[in-house]
């Protein structure tokens, strides 16, 4: 299983946001992985383990809404978060959901 997953929900329709391009980068901005949300609005990114540090997920929301013919204020949404590694070298799974509408979004640390 990937160390990081996401789930994008379109709050205007109450359904999964299908086909949202998602990119994961490390704290230096170097790409780690990329994907597209599936029929359930989900994507898995990255290797089985991520080193400790700061990471950014970029959601290409402008392209998603353009496909639907909907104007949006946010062409993309970026979420920056910290991966922590325990003293024994392990870290837990990270889940970063995105609740999306054309003029607002929210996110949280999922499980």
Backbone as a printed PyTorch tensor [residue, N CA C, xyz], in Angstrom:
tensor([[[  0.8410,  -1.1920,   0.0000],
         [  0.0000,   0.0000,   0.0000],
         [  0.8750,   1.2400,   0.0000]],

        [[  0.4370,   2.2450,  -0.7170],
         [  1.1580,   3.5100,  -0.7070],
         [  1.0900,   4.1290,   0.6790]],

        [[  2.0930,   4.8890,   0.9740],
         [  2.1980,   5.5280,   2.2750],
         [  1.2350,   6.7080,   2.4060]],

        [[  0.7610,   7.2180,   1.2680],
         [ -0.0970,   8.3930,   1.2650],
         [ -1.2960,   8.1500,   0.3620]],

        [[ -2.4790,   8.4720,   0.8590],
         [ -3.6870,   8.4020,   0.0410],
         [ -4.4530,   9.6990,   0.1720]],

        [[ -5.3290,   9.9310,  -0.7980],
         [ -6.1970,  11.0920,  -0.7600],
         [ -7.5730,  10.6960,  -1.2660]],

        [[ -8.5490,  11.4860,  -0.9250],
         [ -9.9250,  11.2720,  -1.3590],
         [-10.5020,  12.6520,  -1.6190]],

        [[-10.9060,  12.9110,  -2.8590],
         [-11.4350,  14.2250,  -3.2210],
         [-12.9340,  14.1050,  -3.4360]],

        [[-13.6860,  14.9070,  -2.6970],
         [-15.1390,  14.9420,  -2.8310],
         [-15.5810,  16.3010,  -3.3440]],

        [[-16.4530,  16.3020,  -4.3300],
         [-17.0170,  17.5280,  -4.8730],
         [-18.2270,  17.8840,  -4.0210]],

        [[-18.0810,  18.8990,  -3.1920],
         [-19.1440,  19.2770,  -2.2570],
         [-20.3470,  19.8840,  -2.9590]],

        [[-20.1890,  20.3710,  -4.1890],
         [-21.3250,  20.9500,  -4.8990],
         [-22.2740,  19.8760,  -5.4200]],

        [[-21.7310,  18.6980,  -5.6970],
         [-22.5650,  17.6080,  -6.2130],
         [-22.7560,  16.4930,  -5.1970]],

        [[-21.9420,  16.5140,  -4.1460],
         [-22.0120,  15.4550,  -3.1420],
         [-21.4950,  14.1290,  -3.6530]],

        [[-20.5850,  14.1930,  -4.6180],
         [-20.0610,  12.9640,  -5.2100],
         [-18.5390,  13.0110,  -5.3120]],

        [[-17.9140,  11.8630,  -5.5660],
         [-16.4600,  11.8470,  -5.7320],
         [-16.0350,  12.7290,  -6.9040]],

        [[-14.9060,  13.3850,  -6.7450],
         [-14.3270,  14.1840,  -7.8260],
         [-13.4320,  13.2660,  -8.6480]],

        [[-13.9370,  12.8320,  -9.7770],
         [-13.2470,  11.8720, -10.6370],
         [-12.3300,  12.6070, -11.6080]],

        [[-11.1100,  12.1150, -11.7650],
         [-10.1940,  12.6590, -12.7600],
         [ -9.4000,  13.8670, -12.3350]],

        [[ -9.2730,  14.1020, -11.0300],
         [ -8.4580,  15.2220, -10.5470],
         [ -6.9960,  14.7820, -10.5500]],

        [[ -6.1600,  15.5020, -11.2780],
         [ -4.7180,  15.2310, -11.2690],
         [ -4.1470,  15.6650,  -9.9300]],

        [[ -3.2880,  14.8120,  -9.3570],
         [ -2.7100,  15.0570,  -8.0400],
         [ -1.2110,  14.8030,  -8.1260]],

        [[ -0.4280,  15.7340,  -7.5690],
         [  1.0310,  15.6070,  -7.5960],
         [  1.5950,  15.7390,  -6.1910]],

        [[  2.5070,  14.8490,  -5.8400],
         [  3.1870,  14.8680,  -4.5440],
         [  4.6290,  15.2970,  -4.7590]],

        [[  5.0780,  16.2840,  -3.9680],
         [  6.4550,  16.7680,  -4.0560],
         [  7.0630,  16.8330,  -2.6620]],

        [[  8.3950,  16.7160,  -2.6030],
         [  9.0780,  16.8110,  -1.3140],
         [  9.3220,  18.2730,  -0.9720]],

        [[  9.9790,  18.5240,   0.1810],
         [ 10.1420,  19.9000,   0.6510],
         [ 11.0240,  20.7400,  -0.2590]],

        [[ 11.8150,  20.1030,  -1.1160],
         [ 12.6230,  20.8310,  -2.0860],
         [ 11.8800,  21.0880,  -3.3800]],

        [[ 10.6300,  20.6330,  -3.4540],
         [  9.8310,  20.8100,  -4.6610],
         [ 10.0440,  19.7330,  -5.7030]],

        [[ 10.8550,  18.7290,  -5.3580],
         [ 11.1070,  17.6520,  -6.3110],
         [  9.9250,  16.6860,  -6.3500]],

        [[  9.4970,  16.2960,  -7.5480],
         [  8.3700,  15.3670,  -7.6530],
         [  8.6640,  14.0210,  -6.9970]],

        [[  7.6920,  13.5040,  -6.2590],
         [  7.7860,  12.1750,  -5.6500],
         [  6.8960,  11.2030,  -6.4140]],

        [[  5.6750,  11.6530,  -6.7410],
         [  4.7280,  10.8040,  -7.4590],
         [  3.5900,  11.6710,  -7.9830]],

        [[  2.8150,  11.1100,  -8.8920],
         [  1.6460,  11.7960,  -9.4320],
         [  0.5880,  10.7560,  -9.7570]],

        [[ -0.6560,  11.1990,  -9.7910],
         [ -1.7440,  10.2910, -10.1230],
         [ -2.9920,  11.0640, -10.4590]],

        [[ -4.0790,  10.3320, -10.6450],
         [ -5.3780,  10.9050, -10.9730],
         [ -6.4140,  10.1940, -10.1200]],

        [[ -7.3630,  10.9420,  -9.5810],
         [ -8.3880,  10.3080,  -8.7490],
         [ -9.2470,   9.3620,  -9.5850]],

        [[ -9.6030,   8.2470,  -8.9720],
         [-10.3660,   7.2070,  -9.6440],
         [-11.8740,   7.4680,  -9.5570]],

        [[-12.6720,   6.4780,  -9.9020],
         [-14.1310,   6.6150,  -9.9200],
         [-14.7140,   6.9030,  -8.5430]],

        [[-13.9500,   6.6120,  -7.4940],
         [-14.3900,   6.9090,  -6.1330],
         [-13.7470,   8.1860,  -5.5900]],

        [[-13.0080,   8.9040,  -6.4460],
         [-12.3450,  10.1420,  -6.0310],
         [-11.0710,   9.9080,  -5.2390]],

        [[-10.5130,   8.6990,  -5.3220],
         [ -9.3340,   8.3480,  -4.5170],
         [ -8.0810,   8.1930,  -5.3700]],

        [[ -6.9370,   8.4650,  -4.7360],
         [ -5.6390,   8.2410,  -5.3740],
         [ -4.6330,   7.8570,  -4.3000]],

        [[ -3.7270,   6.9610,  -4.6560],
         [ -2.6220,   6.5660,  -3.7790],
         [ -1.3380,   7.1020,  -4.3920]],

        [[ -0.5030,   7.7060,  -3.5540],
         [  0.7160,   8.3390,  -4.0410],
         [  1.9210,   7.9140,  -3.2240]],

        [[  3.0500,   7.8780,  -3.8770],
         [  4.3100,   7.6620,  -3.1920],
         [  4.6400,   6.2040,  -2.9700]],

        [[  5.8270,   5.9850,  -2.4560],
         [  6.2770,   4.6230,  -2.1420],
         [  5.6090,   4.1170,  -0.8590]],

        [[  5.9920,   2.9400,  -0.4450],
         [  5.4380,   2.3690,   0.7930],
         [  5.8540,   3.1500,   2.0260]],

        [[  6.9330,   3.8980,   1.9240],
         [  7.4120,   4.6740,   3.0630],
         [  7.9810,   5.9990,   2.5620]],

        [[  7.6790,   7.0710,   3.2850],
         [  8.2320,   8.3800,   2.9760],
         [  9.2000,   8.7830,   4.0780]],

        [[ 10.3460,   9.3350,   3.7260],
         [ 11.2480,   9.8510,   4.7520],
         [ 10.5970,  11.0200,   5.4920]],

        [[ 11.0410,  11.2750,   6.7000],
         [ 10.5380,  12.4130,   7.4620],
         [ 10.7850,  13.7010,   6.6850]],

        [[  9.8600,  14.6380,   6.8160],
         [ 10.0250,  15.9270,   6.1560],
         [  8.6990,  16.5340,   5.7860]],

        [[  8.7750,  17.6410,   5.0700],
         [  7.5760,  18.3260,   4.6190],
         [  7.2990,  17.9430,   3.1730]],

        [[  6.0200,  17.7540,   2.8690],
         [  5.5790,  17.3660,   1.5330],
         [  4.4090,  18.2400,   1.1190]],

        [[  4.2220,  18.3720,  -0.1770],
         [  3.1070,  19.1370,  -0.7230],
         [  2.3420,  18.2810,  -1.7170]],

        [[  1.0190,  18.2990,  -1.5790],
         [  0.1440,  17.6880,  -2.5720],
         [ -0.5000,  18.8350,  -3.3380]],

        [[ -0.4030,  18.7970,  -4.6650],
         [ -1.0640,  19.7840,  -5.5150],
         [ -2.2170,  19.1040,  -6.2390]],

        [[ -3.4110,  19.6250,  -6.0480],
         [ -4.6140,  19.1260,  -6.7090],
         [ -4.9320,  20.0740,  -7.8660]],

        [[ -5.0410,  19.5740,  -9.0750],
         [ -5.3170,  20.3960, -10.2710],
         [ -6.8230,  20.5990, -10.4220]],

        [[ -7.3590,  21.4440,  -9.5620],
         [ -8.8050,  21.6480,  -9.4850],
         [ -9.3550,  22.4710, -10.6460]],

        [[ -8.5530,  23.3570, -11.1920],
         [ -9.0100,  24.1650, -12.3230],
         [ -9.3680,  23.3060, -13.5220]],

        [[ -8.5250,  22.3530, -13.8340],
         [ -8.7850,  21.4500, -14.9680],
         [-10.0170,  20.5930, -14.6980]],

        [[-10.1800,  20.1580, -13.4450],
         [-11.3510,  19.3540, -13.0720],
         [-12.6410,  20.1340, -13.3280]],

        [[-12.7120,  21.3600, -12.8250],
         [-13.9210,  22.1570, -12.9970],
         [-14.1170,  22.5840, -14.4550]],

        [[-13.0320,  22.8360, -15.1840],
         [-13.1430,  23.1950, -16.6030],
         [-13.8160,  22.0650, -17.3850]],

        [[-13.4550,  20.8150, -17.0620],
         [-14.0910,  19.6620, -17.7170],
         [-15.5950,  19.6440, -17.4740]],

        [[-16.0180,  20.1430, -16.3230],
         [-17.4400,  20.1850, -15.9790],
         [-18.1310,  21.4480, -16.4960]],

        [[-17.3430,  22.3780, -17.0640],
         [-17.9040,  23.6390, -17.5300],
         [-18.2690,  24.5760, -16.4020]],

        [[-17.5410,  24.4730, -15.2910],
         [-17.8240,  25.2700, -14.0880],
         [-16.6470,  26.2060, -13.8210]],

        [[-16.9340,  27.5010, -13.6320],
         [-15.8920,  28.4570, -13.2510],
         [-15.4450,  28.1700, -11.8270]],

        [[-14.1690,  28.3940, -11.5630],
         [-13.6430,  28.2090, -10.2150],
         [-12.6490,  29.3080,  -9.8830]],

        [[-12.5420,  29.6120,  -8.6270],
         [-11.5950,  30.6130,  -8.1470],
         [-10.1980,  30.0250,  -7.9710]],

        [[-10.1330,  28.7230,  -7.7150],
         [ -8.8690,  28.0550,  -7.4120],
         [ -8.4310,  27.1560,  -8.5620]],

        [[ -7.4060,  27.5410,  -9.3320],
         [ -6.9310,  26.6820, -10.4150],
         [ -6.2280,  25.4230,  -9.8980]],

        [[ -5.6940,  25.5190,  -8.6940],
         [ -5.1570,  24.3480,  -8.0190],
         [ -5.1620,  24.5970,  -6.5260]],

        [[ -5.1570,  23.5190,  -5.7740],
         [ -5.1160,  23.5900,  -4.3120],
         [ -3.8600,  22.8660,  -3.8790]],

        [[ -3.0730,  23.5020,  -3.0180],
         [ -1.8990,  22.8300,  -2.4780],
         [ -2.0700,  22.6440,  -0.9780]],

        [[ -1.6710,  21.4840,  -0.5270],
         [ -1.7190,  21.1540,   0.8950],
         [ -0.3130,  20.7240,   1.2950]],

        [[  0.2550,  21.4230,   2.2660],
         [  1.5850,  21.0780,   2.7600],
         [  1.4400,  20.4540,   4.1400]],

        [[  2.1500,  19.3590,   4.3620],
         [  2.0230,  18.6200,   5.6150],
         [  3.3790,  18.0290,   5.9890]],

        [[  3.4910,  17.5710,   7.2240],
         [  4.7370,  17.0150,   7.7480],
         [  4.6050,  15.5180,   7.9840]],

        [[  5.5720,  14.7750,   7.4810],
         [  5.6690,  13.3370,   7.7510],
         [  6.6620,  13.1680,   8.8900]],

        [[  6.2280,  12.4720,   9.9330],
         [  7.1030,  12.1950,  11.0700],
         [  7.4380,  10.7140,  11.1070]],

        [[  8.6490,  10.4250,  11.4980],
         [  9.1070,   9.0460,  11.6080],
         [  9.4630,   8.7780,  13.0640]],

        [[  8.9950,   7.6560,  13.6000],
         [  9.2700,   7.2820,  14.9910],
         [ 10.7370,   6.8900,  15.1570]],

        [[ 11.1650,   6.8000,  16.4010],
         [ 12.5490,   6.4290,  16.6970],
         [ 12.9300,   5.0690,  16.1090]],

        [[ 11.9430,   4.1830,  15.9490],
         [ 12.2350,   2.8630,  15.3840],
         [ 12.2410,   2.8710,  13.8470]],

        [[ 12.0860,   4.0770,  13.2400],
         [ 12.1550,   4.2010,  11.7910],
         [ 10.8440,   4.0100,  11.0670]],

        [[  9.7650,   3.8170,  11.8000],
         [  8.4710,   3.6100,  11.1570],
         [  7.6390,   4.8870,  11.2050]],

        [[  6.6920,   4.9600,  10.3150],
         [  5.7190,   6.0530,  10.3660],
         [  4.3820,   5.4880,   9.9340]],

        [[  3.3370,   6.1560,  10.3460],
         [  2.0130,   5.6550,  10.0330],
         [  1.5630,   6.1110,   8.6480]],

        [[  0.4900,   5.5340,   8.1870],
         [ -0.1180,   5.8910,   6.9180],
         [ -0.6500,   7.3230,   6.9840]],

        [[ -0.5370,   8.0550,   5.8950],
         [ -1.0500,   9.4140,   5.8240],
         [ -2.2020,   9.4650,   4.8280]],

        [[ -3.3100,  10.0770,   5.2400],
         [ -4.4800,  10.2480,   4.3780],
         [ -4.8600,  11.7230,   4.4120]],

        [[ -4.8930,  12.3490,   3.2310],
         [ -5.1650,  13.7830,   3.1280],
         [ -6.3880,  13.9910,   2.2320]],

        [[ -7.5910,  14.0390,   2.8100],
         [ -8.8140,  14.2670,   2.0320],
         [ -8.9600,  15.7370,   1.6400]],

        [[ -9.6890,  15.9630,   0.5500],
         [ -9.9970,  17.3230,   0.1050],
         [-11.4870,  17.4030,  -0.1960]],

        [[-12.1610,  18.3280,   0.4720],
         [-13.5610,  18.6350,   0.1820],
         [-13.5480,  19.8820,  -0.6850]],

        [[-14.1400,  19.7970,  -1.8580],
         [-13.9260,  20.7970,  -2.8910],
         [-15.2260,  21.3870,  -3.4150]],

        [[-15.2220,  22.6920,  -3.6470],
         [-16.2860,  23.3630,  -4.3900],
         [-15.5910,  24.4380,  -5.2320]],

        [[-16.2850,  25.0630,  -6.1700],
         [-15.6200,  26.0340,  -7.0410],
         [-15.0160,  27.2360,  -6.3240]],

        [[-15.5560,  27.5780,  -5.1390],
         [-15.0900,  28.7850,  -4.4750],
         [-14.6650,  28.5670,  -3.0250]],

        [[-14.4820,  27.3130,  -2.6420],
         [-14.0160,  26.9920,  -1.2920],
         [-13.4720,  25.5750,  -1.2730]],

        [[-12.6290,  25.2990,  -0.2970],
         [-12.1540,  23.9370,  -0.0730],
         [-11.7620,  23.7830,   1.3860]],

        [[-11.7120,  22.5390,   1.8340],
         [-11.2070,  22.2510,   3.1790],
         [-10.5010,  20.9000,   3.1340]],

        [[ -9.6270,  20.7190,   4.0850],
         [ -8.8650,  19.4800,   4.1790],
         [ -8.6090,  19.1840,   5.6480]],

        [[ -8.1920,  17.9570,   5.9210],
         [ -7.9000,  17.5670,   7.2880],
         [ -7.0110,  16.3470,   7.2670]],

        [[ -6.4630,  15.9960,   8.4170],
         [ -5.6580,  14.7790,   8.5470],
         [ -6.6100,  13.6090,   8.7250]],

        [[ -6.6790,  12.7630,   7.7300],
         [ -7.5690,  11.6110,   7.7920],
         [ -6.8740,  10.4080,   8.4090]],

        [[ -7.5640,   9.3000,   8.3970],
         [ -6.9870,   8.0720,   8.9580],
         [ -7.0290,   6.9500,   7.9370]]])
